Amino acid sequence: MGTAGRELVISFISTIKHAGRYSELMKVAVKYGFREFFYETKLHLLHSDGHKALKEGQEGDAVNGMSRAARLRLAMEELGPTFIKLGQILSTRPDILPQDWIEEFQKLQSDVPAVEWEKIEAELIAEMGDLDAKFQSIEHTPMAAASMAQAHRAIRKDGQKIVLKILRPGIEKIINGDMEILQAVASWLAKHHDDLPFDPVSVVEEFSSSIKNEMDFMHEGRNTDMFRDGLEEGEQAWFPTVYWDLTTRRVLALEEITGVLLSHWRESGLSKEQRERLVRIGAYTVLRQTLEIGFFHADPHPGNLFLMEDGRLCFIDCGMAGRVDDETTSQLAMLIYGVAKSDIDKVYEAFMTLGNVDEMEVDDKQIRRDLQDFMDQYTNVGFDKINMSAVLRAFTEGLRKHKIKCPSDIVMLIKALTTIEGVGEDLDPDFDLISFAKPHVEKLVKRQYSLPAIRRRLKKNASSWFQFAENLPRNLNHLSDRLGRNELAMRMDVKGIDQLNSTVNHASKQMSYSLLVASMILASAVLVLAEGRGGGILGWFGGFGFLLSFLLALFILFENLIRKR
């Protein structure tokens, strides 16, 4: 059986294992108007009853007049935590999705009815043992309930008020099953639809890694500690204390933060001075994390920011974090600086470096033209007139237009900066993130060309140059010997050669099979004619040969049908 046949069998096994869930997925897709998508992509073939599930599914009345993005958002919410999280992660990928889809997916709601206390208590006992030995009390009613976890207030034995964040019972089984379905679907789409604007397999792999981290509260606890340890002395930001003696992979114990959630600032009546101060604290913290430290909170939206009673700004929910190196932050600063200075060479170099673009695989002239068209909007414009979100959005739209996959950490960095800029514009419409970031940007640009930076780069590359010089005589001598013996060989990696080899091999194999079938039919006919009407052993051999030829011909037709699909 060929490669296509093996992949189909593997996909069938994966979807048969979760047949009920796959049927539910298709019925929800039909409900929100995506029946034709399944037929067009042939995804219904992954399930033995796929055609039946699509046919029986009923389209809902609510889909009329709604955009495809809105319908997909509603379908994700109905399908539960895995798909909600997938949509939330896709809402951070403007290099993959257009802006209207991004804005729609940002509306995804993960609030769900709470799990009853008896199940949560059993989960806590399984993780911690005797609860009475560790807590004075735990509130049975959750303070918040989301699709993957819920939070309960508690008081430790020492009297410290804390919050326990607990994974919902059975959530791993649900998510693992959904991930197997998503991986099968992604593999199918990648194999049979090479015109997609993104690689579905890499998106699902990235999502799988992200959601595994979210299901491990030890990971979130470590992030929280690292953010807090990175604060400067006297800084007005804060990250909750993690109580590691009560933290496990499924339970996270955090300091309880009281104050005003910034998503409720209007109801709280914060003064203009308070809002201006909060915006500057938040912007300073995010800029310092992204452009100096290189390890940052990737989702600083108002629902994750508290104005504490002592005036500090607290960042919560640290599960989503990004990490970038010095070169990346320098190139991001260069991108913004180049736009402000109308320097197309600096902007082009930063764009290509940040996107990890191979110039041999793109139309570099078209990229330069697109960048110049964008930069013309800011010709002779100072820092205070440049909108950071617009610059970063143009960067990601350029990546998507030219089908360039942006490294996920850079996308998260862009998300962090644009999110905090949005917070600033909401709380203080006069706030200008670019002007506020100017000292950071200029510091990075100057640092890149400073003597210590040049010295570091020279030192970093010196060993490579010394090694090259040391090996040069030996390599030249080796090359000369090979030329003298006429043994010089050249290896080339031709794009698409693997597919061509597969096609040629398949054609050769089919031709061999066809010749074998024809030979068997001819030999069987000779045996039957030689025996005549006597019905002897030669006739029986001939009949058996005809039957075997027929079965082999059926096998060839079946394999070709699978390969075509």
C-alpha positions in Angstrom: 0.0 0.0 0.0 1.3 3.5 -0.9 2.0 6.4 1.4 -1.4 7.9 0.8 -3.0 4.6 1.7 -1.0 4.3 5.0 -1.9 7.9 5.9 -5.6 7.3 5.3 -5.5 4.1 7.5 -3.8 6.0 10.3 -6.4 8.8 10.1 -9.2 6.3 10.1 -7.8 4.6 13.2 -7.4 8.0 15.0 -11.0 9.1 14.2 -12.6 5.7 14.8 -11.0 5.9 18.3 -13.0 9.1 18.9 -15.9 8.4 16.5 -18.6 10.0 18.8 -16.7 13.2 19.3 -15.8 13.5 15.6 -19.5 13.1 14.7 -20.4 15.8 17.2 -17.8 18.0 15.7 -19.3 17.6 12.2 -22.8 18.2 13.5 -21.8 21.4 15.2 -20.0 22.5 12.0 -23.2 21.9 10.0 -25.2 23.8 12.6 -23.1 26.9 12.0 -23.0 26.6 8.2 -19.8 24.7 7.5 -21.3 21.6 5.8 -19.8 22.5 2.4 -16.3 23.1 3.9 -16.2 19.4 5.0 -17.3 18.3 1.6 -14.8 20.6 -0.2 -11.9 19.4 1.9 -13.2 15.8 2.0 -12.7 15.8 5.8 -15.8 13.7 6.1 -13.8 10.7 4.7 -11.8 10.6 7.9 -14.8 9.0 9.6 -16.7 5.9 8.4 -20.1 7.6 9.1 -18.8 11.1 8.1 -21.2 11.5 5.1 -24.1 10.3 7.3 -23.2 12.8 10.1 -23.1 15.7 7.7 -26.3 14.7 6.0 -28.2 14.3 9.4 -26.8 17.6 10.8 -29.3 20.5 11.0 -28.3 24.0 10.1 -29.3 26.5 12.8 -31.4 29.6 12.2 -28.8 31.9 13.9 -26.2 31.5 11.1 -28.2 33.6 8.7 -26.5 37.0 8.1 -23.5 36.2 10.3 -19.9 36.3 9.0 -17.9 33.1 8.7 -15.6 34.3 11.5 -18.6 34.9 13.9 -20.1 31.5 13.0 -16.8 29.7 13.6 -16.4 31.5 17.0 -19.8 30.3 18.1 -19.0 26.7 16.9 -15.7 26.8 18.9 -17.6 27.9 22.1 -20.1 25.1 21.7 -17.3 22.5 21.1 -15.7 23.3 24.4 -12.3 24.0 26.0 -9.9 22.7 23.4 -11.5 24.6 20.6 -12.0 27.7 22.7 -8.3 27.7 23.5 -7.4 27.1 19.9 -9.5 30.1 18.9 -7.9 32.3 21.6 -4.4 31.3 20.4 -5.3 32.0 16.8 -6.5 35.4 17.9 -2.9 36.2 18.7 -1.7 35.2 15.2 -2.2 38.1 12.8 0.4 36.5 10.6 -2.1 33.7 9.9 -5.5 35.3 10.1 -6.9 38.6 8.8 -7.8 41.4 11.3 -11.6 40.8 11.2 -11.1 37.1 12.2 -8.6 38.2 14.9 -11.2 40.6 16.4 -13.9 38.0 16.3 -11.8 35.3 18.0 -10.9 37.8 20.7 -14.6 37.6 21.8 -14.3 33.9 22.7 -15.8 33.3 26.1 -14.5 30.5 28.3 -16.8 31.2 31.2 -18.8 28.0 32.0 -20.9 26.6 34.8 -18.8 25.7 37.8 -18.0 22.1 38.8 -19.8 21.0 42.0 -17.7 21.2 45.2 -17.7 17.5 45.8 -15.7 16.8 42.6 -13.3 19.7 43.3 -12.8 18.5 46.9 -12.0 15.0 45.6 -9.5 16.5 43.2 -7.8 18.6 46.0 -7.6 15.5 48.3 -6.1 13.4 45.5 -3.4 16.2 44.9 -2.7 17.2 48.6 -4.0 14.6 50.9 -5.6 15.8 54.2 -7.1 19.3 53.5 -7.7 20.0 57.2 -4.0 19.8 57.9 -3.2 22.5 55.3 -6.2 24.9 55.4 -8.3 26.7 57.9 -11.0 26.9 55.3 -11.8 26.7 51.6 -14.8 28.5 50.0 -17.0 26.0 48.3 -18.4 28.5 45.8 -15.8 29.4 43.2 -14.8 33.0 42.6 -14.4 32.3 38.9 -15.0 29.3 36.6 -13.5 28.9 33.2 -13.5 26.0 30.7 -10.2 24.5 31.9 -10.0 25.5 35.6 -11.8 27.3 38.4 -10.6 29.3 41.4 -11.6 29.1 45.0 -10.6 31.4 47.9 -8.9 29.6 50.8 -7.1 30.4 54.1 -3.9 28.6 55.0 -3.2 27.2 58.4 -0.9 30.2 59.1 -3.9 32.6 58.3 -2.6 33.7 54.9 -5.5 34.3 52.4 -4.8 32.6 49.1 -6.5 31.6 45.8 -6.5 28.0 44.7 -6.6 27.5 40.9 -7.8 23.9 40.2 -8.0 22.1 36.9 -11.5 20.8 36.1 -11.8 17.0 36.7 -11.4 15.0 33.5 -10.2 18.0 31.4 -7.0 16.2 30.2 -9.0 13.3 28.7 -11.2 15.7 26.8 -8.3 17.8 25.5 -6.1 14.8 24.6 -8.9 13.3 22.6 -9.6 16.5 20.8 -5.9 17.0 20.1 -5.7 13.6 18.3 -8.6 14.6 16.1 -7.0 18.0 15.4 -3.7 16.3 14.5 -5.5 13.9 12.1 -7.4 16.8 10.5 -4.2 18.9 10.2 -2.3 16.1 8.6 -5.1 15.5 6.1 -5.4 19.2 5.2 -1.6 19.5 4.8 -1.5 16.4 2.5 -4.4 17.3 0.3 -4.5 21.1 0.3 -1.2 22.7 -0.4 -2.8 26.1 -1.2 -3.5 27.0 2.4 -2.0 30.3 3.6 -0.5 28.5 6.6 0.9 25.1 7.7 -1.9 23.4 9.6 0.4 20.8 11.1 2.8 23.4 12.6 -0.2 25.4 14.0 -1.6 22.3 15.7 1.9 21.4 17.1 2.3 24.9 18.5 -1.2 24.8 19.9 -0.5 21.3 21.5 2.6 22.7 23.2 0.8 25.7 24.5 -2.2 23.9 25.9 0.0 21.3 27.6 1.7 24.2 29.4 -1.7 25.6 30.4 -2.6 22.2 31.9 0.6 22.2 34.0 0.3 24.8 36.8 3.9 24.2 37.8 4.8 26.0 34.5 2.6 29.0 35.4 4.0 29.1 38.9 7.6 29.2 37.6 6.7 32.0 35.1 5.1 34.0 37.9 8.2 33.7 40.1 10.5 34.7 37.2 8.4 37.8 36.4 8.5 38.9 40.1 12.2 38.2 40.4 12.8 40.5 37.3 11.2 43.5 38.9 13.4 46.5 39.7 13.8 47.8 43.2 11.0 50.2 43.9 9.1 49.3 40.7 5.3 49.8 41.0 4.4 46.5 39.3 3.8 43.2 41.1 3.2 39.5 40.4 1.5 37.2 42.9 3.5 35.1 45.4 3.3 31.4 44.6 2.9 29.0 47.6 4.9 26.1 46.4 4.1 23.9 49.4 0.4 23.9 48.1 1.1 23.9 44.4 1.0 20.8 42.1 0.7 20.1 38.4 -3.1 20.4 38.8 -3.4 23.0 41.6 -1.8 26.4 41.8 -1.8 28.3 45.1 -1.3 32.1 44.8 -1.4 35.1 46.9 -4.9 36.6 46.9 -4.9 40.0 45.1 -7.5 42.5 46.1 -8.3 45.8 44.4 -9.8 47.0 41.2 -9.7 44.9 38.1 -8.8 47.2 35.2 -11.6 45.8 33.1 -14.0 47.4 35.6 -12.2 50.8 35.9 -15.2 52.7 34.8 -17.5 51.4 37.5 -14.7 52.0 40.1 -14.5 55.7 39.3 -10.7 55.9 38.9 -9.4 59.4 38.5 -7.6 60.6 35.5 -4.3 60.8 37.5 -4.8 57.2 38.7 -5.4 56.0 35.2 -2.4 57.9 33.7 -0.2 56.4 36.4 -1.4 52.9 35.9 -0.9 53.1 32.1 2.7 54.2 32.6 3.4 51.5 35.1 2.0 48.8 32.8 3.7 50.2 29.7 7.0 50.5 31.5 6.8 46.9 32.8 5.9 45.4 29.4 8.5 47.4 27.5 11.2 46.5 30.0 10.2 42.8 29.8 10.1 42.7 26.0 12.9 45.0 25.0 15.4 44.5 27.9 14.8 41.3 29.8 13.6 39.2 26.9 11.0 37.2 29.0 7.6 38.7 29.1 3.9 38.3 30.1 2.2 37.7 26.7 -1.4 38.6 27.6 -1.5 41.9 29.6 -5.2 42.6 28.9 -7.4 44.5 31.4 -8.8 41.3 32.8 -5.3 40.3 33.9 -4.4 43.6 35.6 -5.3 44.7 39.1 -4.9 48.1 40.8 -3.8 46.9 44.3 -4.9 48.6 47.5 -1.3 49.9 48.0 -1.3 51.5 44.5 0.8 48.9 42.7 -0.3 47.3 39.4 -0.5 43.5 39.6 -0.3 41.2 36.6 -2.1 37.8 37.0 -2.6 34.7 34.9 1.1 34.2 33.8 0.6 30.9 31.9 1.2 32.6 28.6 4.7 33.9 28.4 7.2 34.5 25.6 11.0 34.6 25.4 13.1 36.5 22.8 16.9 37.0 22.5 18.8 40.3 22.2 19.0 40.2 18.5 15.2 39.9 18.2 14.6 42.9 20.5 17.2 44.9 18.7 15.6 44.2 15.3 12.2 45.1 16.6 13.6 48.4 17.8 15.3 48.9 14.4 12.0 48.3 12.6 10.3 51.0 14.6 13.3 53.3 14.4 13.6 52.7 10.6 10.0 53.7 10.0 10.4 56.9 12.0 13.6 57.8 10.1 12.2 56.6 6.7 15.1 54.3 6.2 13.9 51.5 3.9 17.1 49.5 4.2 16.9 49.3 8.0 13.2 48.4 7.8 13.8 45.8 5.2 16.6 44.2 7.1 14.6 44.1 10.3 11.6 42.7 8.5 13.6 39.9 6.9 15.4 39.1 10.2 12.3 39.1 12.4 10.4 36.9 10.0 13.4 34.6 9.5 12.9 35.0 5.8 15.1 33.3 3.2 15.5 35.8 0.3 15.7 32.9 -2.2 12.1 31.8 -1.4 10.3 35.2 -1.6 10.0 38.1 -4.0 12.3 40.6 -2.2 11.5 43.4 -4.7 7.8 43.1 -4.0 8.5 43.1 -0.2 10.5 46.3 -0.5 7.7 47.9 -2.5 5.1 46.9 0.1 7.3 48.2 2.9 7.9 51.5 1.1 4.2 52.0 0.5 3.6 51.6 4.3 6.5 53.9 5.2 5.3 56.7 2.9 2.6 57.3 5.5 5.2 58.3 8.0 7.7 60.2 5.8 9.3 63.0 8.0 7.1 62.0 10.9 8.5 62.0 14.4 8.1 59.2 17.0 5.1 60.9 18.6 3.1 60.6 15.4 3.7 56.8 14.9 1.2 54.3 16.1 3.0 51.2 17.3 0.0 48.9 16.7 -0.1 50.1 13.1 3.6 49.4 12.5 3.4 45.9 14.1 0.1 45.1 12.3 1.7 46.1 9.0 4.6 43.8 9.8 2.3 40.8 10.5 0.1 41.6 7.4 3.2 41.6 5.3 4.2 38.2 6.6 0.8 36.8 5.9 0.6 38.4 2.4 3.9 36.8 1.4 3.1 33.5 3.2 6.0 33.8 5.7 5.7 31.9 9.0 6.6 34.2 11.9 8.3 32.6 14.9 5.7 32.2 17.6 7.6 34.1 20.3 7.9 37.2 18.0 4.1 37.0 17.5 3.6 36.9 21.3 5.9 39.8 21.7 3.9 41.8 19.2 0.7 40.7 21.0 2.1 41.9 24.3 3.0 45.4 22.9 -0.2 45.9 21.0 -2.3 44.7 24.0 -0.7 47.1 26.4 -1.0 49.9 23.9 -4.8 49.1 23.7 -5.0 49.2 27.5 -3.3 52.6 27.4 -5.6 54.0 24.8 -8.7 52.8 26.8 -7.6 54.2 30.2 -5.8 57.3 28.9 -6.7 58.3 25.3 -3.7 60.8 25.3 -1.2 58.0 26.0 1.3 57.5 23.2 3.2 54.2 23.5 5.8 55.0 20.8 6.8 58.3 22.5 6.9 56.5 25.9 9.0 53.7 24.3 11.4 56.1 22.6 14.1 55.9 25.3 13.9 52.1 25.2 14.1 52.0 21.4 16.9 54.5 21.1 18.8 52.7 23.9 18.6 49.5 22.0 19.6 51.0 18.6 22.6 52.8 20.2 23.5 49.6 22.1 23.6 47.7 18.8 26.3 50.0 17.4 28.1 50.7 20.7 31.7 49.6 21.1 30.9 46.9 23.7 28.2 45.4 21.3 30.7 45.4 18.4 33.3 43.9 20.6 30.9 41.2 21.7 30.0 40.4 18.1 33.6 40.3 17.0 34.5 38.0 20.0 31.5 35.8 19.2 32.6 35.3 15.6 36.4 35.3 16.2 36.5 31.6 16.9 34.6 30.8 13.7 37.0 32.9 11.7 40.1 31.3 13.3 38.7 27.9 12.7 38.0 28.7 9.1 41.5 30.1 8.6 43.0 27.1 10.3 41.2 24.6 8.2 41.5 26.5 4.9 44.9 25.0 3.7 43.7 21.4 4.5 40.3 22.0 2.8 42.0 23.5 -0.4 44.5 20.6 -0.5 41.6 18.1 -0.2 39.7 19.9 -3.0 42.8 19.8 -5.2 43.3 16.1 -4.7 39.6 15.3 -5.5 39.9 17.4 -8.7 43.1 15.7 -9.7 41.5 12.2 -9.3 38.3 13.4 -11.1 36.3 12.5 -8.0 34.5 15.8 -7.3 30.8 15.4 -6.9 28.0 17.9 -6.5 24.8 17.3 -4.5 21.7 19.4 -5.1 18.5 19.7 -3.2 15.9 20.2 -5.9 12.5 21.4 -4.6 9.8 18.9 -5.3 12.2 16.0 -6.2 10.8 13.8 -3.4 7.3 14.1 -4.8 8.6 13.4 -8.3 10.5 10.3 -7.1 7.4 9.1 -5.4 5.3 9.6 -8.6 7.9 7.8 -10.7 8.2 4.9 -8.3 4.5 4.6 -8.1 4.2 4.6 -11.9 7.0 2.0 -12.2 5.3 -0.2 -9.6 1.9 0.1 -11.4 3.5 -0.8 -14.7 5.2 -3.9 -13.1 1.9 -4.9 -11.6 0.1 -4.5 -14.9 2.7 -6.6 -16.7 2.4 -9.2 -14.0 -1.4 -9.3 -14.3 -1.2 -9.5 -18.1 1.4 -12.3 -17.9 -0.7 -14.3 -15.4 -3.9 -13.9 -17.6 -1.9 -15.0 -20.7 -0.3 -18.0 -18.9 -3.7 -19.0 -17.4 -5.3 -18.9 -20.8 -2.5 -21.0 -22.3 -3.0 -23.6 -19.4 -6.8 -23.7 -19.9 -6.5 -24.1 -23.7 -3.8 -26.8 -23.3 -6.0 -28.9 -21.0 -9.0 -28.5 -23.3 -12.3 -29.6 -22.0 -11.0 -32.4 -19.8 -11.0 -30.4 -16.6 -7.6 -31.7 -15.5 -5.0 -30.2 -13.2 -3.8 -27.7 -15.8 -7.3 -26.3 -16.1 -7.5 -25.9 -12.4 -4.2 -24.0 -12.3 -5.4 -21.8 -15.1 -8.7 -21.0 -13.3 -6.7 -20.2 -10.1 -4.5 -17.9 -12.2 -7.5 -16.1 -13.6 -8.9 -15.6 -10.0 -5.5 -14.4 -8.7 -5.2 -12.0 -11.6 -8.6 -10.6 -10.9 -7.8 -10.0 -7.2 -4.5 -8.4 -8.0 -6.2 -6.1 -10.5 -8.8 -5.1 -7.8 -5.9 -4.3 -5.4 -4.3 -2.0 -8.0 -7.6 -0.2 -8.6 -8.1 0.2 -4.9 -4.6 1.6 -4.3 -5.0 4.1 -7.2 -8.4 5.2 -5.8 -6.9 5.9 -2.3 -3.9 7.7 -3.8 -6.2 9.9 -5.9 -8.2 10.9 -2.8 
